């Protein structure tokens, strides 16, 4: 068990040295702006289109964003 722990810590240190755990603030900012834009589009769709159609469009926009988020997590 200690050997496995030591190997894991060495692997983690190697990844940290290569910059794998450094946050990308530009990526975080773009993702937050994407969420705000999708929310704004959903609100605009709800106010402009008839209620049922606006709700469908808003759900599709949110579902598209969620599917992209899960596909990013899969990698």
Secondary structure as GFF3:
##gff-version 3
##sequence-region A 1 75
A	DSSP	alpha_helix	2	17	.	.	.	ID=ss1
A	DSSP	alpha_helix	25	48	.	.	.	ID=ss2
A	DSSP	alpha_helix	51	74	.	.	.	ID=ss3
###
